[in-house]
Amino acid sequence: YGDIDTGREYYLKKPGKQRALIEELAGKLYILAGVPIAEIETIRYKGENDVVKSSWIEGAKPMTAEEMRNRPEVIKNFAIDAWLANWDVIGLNYDNIVEGKDGIAYRIDPGGSLMYRAQGGTKLFSFQVQELQTMLDSTTSPQVAQVFGSIPDSSKKALFAEGAKKLAQITDKQINDIVYGIFDKDDVIENYSPADIAFKLKIRTYKIVKQLLKEE
C-alpha cells in the first residue's frame, strides 16, 4: 500500500489484535536494540483496528542461508532474536531477512516472537532463554540453525557477544516505556499481563548478558 501524502510504501496485514500488538512490540524492541528491521506499528485502516503496518524495504531482495551466514551484522544479532524468542527470524522459506538496496540486511515480520508462533499458534514465553540452545539445534529449528548454528565456534562466541553487549545497554525503564506504551496495564495477552511481559524481558536480558558475557 502507498501513502498518497508521503509516497512511502507499506506492507499491511490483519493478524488480530493481540498478535498485532505483540508484533509491534517485537519490532520496537528490535529497534531499541539497534537491529535493522522494518518499522512496525498497529493502525486503524478502512474502519478496521489492529492492522499491522510495516515499512516497505525499498529494493528488498531475498538472501540465501549462506548469504545470511556470511553477514556479521546478521549473526551478531542472534542474541536479540533469542531474547525475543523469535523462532521464525529466518523464515520457513528463508524469507524473513532481506537485503535492502542500501546493502543492509533487514529482519522483517517478527510475528513469531514472544508467546506466538509464526503460523498462529502460541508457545511458552518463559524466564529461561532456552532459545540460546534450541534455535541452534537443527532438529528443533532447522532454518535458524542452518544460518546461526553452523558458524565456527571460534567466531560464534565473539559475534553472539555483540548482541549481548547491546542488551546490556538496555534499561528496565526503556523496556517498561515500550511495553506500557503499547498495552494498557489491564490488558491480557494469551494469559500474560503487560507486567508479566516486561518482567520476563528484563530477566531474559539478565540471563543472556550473564551467559554470553559472563557478567552480572
Beta strands, then each sheet from edge to edge (+ up, - down):
strand 1: 10-13
strand 2: 40-45
strand 3: 48-55
strand 4: 61-62
strand 5: 97-99
strand 6: 105-107
sheet 1: 1+ 3- 2+
sheet 2: 4+ 5- 6+
end
